[in-house]
Amino acid sequence: MKRENAFFEEMKRVGHAWDDERRARLEKRREIEKTYGYYSEEYSNWLAENKDIPFPFTDGANKAYRAWAGSIESNADEFEFSDLLSLPSSPTQEKAQP
C-alpha cells in the first residue's frame, strides 16, 4: 500500500492547525474568565464569537483518516472501515431488514 496520501496529509495539516487555533481560543477564554469573570460582557462576547466554529472534517472523513493512519502505524497492506462493512449492499436489502 502506498504510504503517502496527499488528501490525508492535508487533513492532518489542517487538523493540527485547527487544534492550535482551538487551544489559543481556550487560552483567551481563560484569560477573560480570570480578568473579567463569567458574567462579564467580555466573556459573553467571547462566547458569541466562538460558538459556531465547527471542526473542519465530517465524522466519515475522520474515520477514513484514522483507518489510513492506523494502517500506516501497523504497516498493513490495506485498511478497512468496519462501519462500511455493516452497510446494506443494495436498497432492497435495506428494506428487508427489520
C-alpha positions in Angstrom: 0.0 0.0 0.0 1.2 3.5 -0.8 2.3 5.2 2.4 1.9 8.8 1.2 -1.5 10.2 0.6 -1.9 13.9 -0.3 -5.5 14.1 0.9 -4.8 12.6 4.3 -1.6 14.5 4.7 -3.6 17.7 4.1 -6.2 16.6 6.6 -3.5 16.1 9.2 -2.1 19.6 8.5 -5.5 21.3 8.6 -6.5 19.3 11.7 -3.3 20.3 13.6 -3.8 24.0 12.6 -7.4 23.9 13.8 -6.3 22.3 17.1 -3.7 25.0 17.6 -6.3 27.7 17.0 -8.7 26.0 19.4 -6.1 26.0 22.1 -5.4 29.7 21.5 -9.2 30.4 21.7 -9.4 28.5 25.0 -6.4 30.3 26.5 -8.1 33.6 25.6 -11.3 32.4 27.3 -9.3 31.5 30.4 -7.7 35.0 30.4 -11.1 36.6 30.1 -12.5 34.4 32.9 -9.7 35.4 35.2 -9.7 39.1 34.4 -13.4 39.9 34.0 -15.3 36.8 35.3 -18.0 34.6 33.8 -20.8 37.2 33.9 -18.8 40.0 32.1 -19.6 41.5 28.8 -16.2 40.4 27.5 -17.0 36.8 28.4 -20.4 37.0 26.7 -18.7 38.5 23.6 -16.1 35.7 23.5 -18.9 33.0 23.7 -20.8 34.7 20.9 -17.8 34.9 18.6 -16.7 31.3 19.3 -20.0 29.3 19.5 -20.2 28.2 15.9 -16.6 27.2 15.0 -17.0 23.7 13.6 -14.4 21.1 13.3 -13.2 21.1 9.6 -14.0 17.5 8.8 -17.0 15.2 8.9 -17.2 12.1 11.0 -16.8 10.0 7.9 -13.6 11.8 6.9 -12.2 11.4 10.4 -12.9 7.6 10.3 -11.2 7.3 6.9 -8.2 9.2 8.2 -8.0 7.1 11.3 -8.2 3.9 9.3 -5.5 5.1 6.9 -3.2 6.3 9.8 -3.8 3.1 11.7 -2.8 1.1 8.6 0.4 3.1 8.3 1.3 2.6 12.0 0.7 -1.1 11.8 2.4 -1.5 8.4 -0.7 -3.0 6.9 -1.0 -3.5 3.2 -4.7 -2.4 3.2 -7.3 -0.9 5.6 -11.0 -1.4 6.0 -13.8 0.5 7.6 -15.9 -1.5 10.0 -18.8 1.0 9.5 -18.9 0.4 5.8 -18.9 -3.4 6.3 -22.2 -3.2 8.1 -24.0 -1.1 5.4 -26.5 -2.9 3.2 -25.2 -3.8 -0.2 -28.4 -2.8 -2.0 -31.6 -0.7 -1.4 -33.7 -3.8 -1.4 -31.6 -5.4 1.3 -32.0 -2.3 3.4 -35.8 -2.5 3.2 -35.8 -6.2 4.1 -34.0 -5.6 7.4 -36.3 -5.2 10.5 
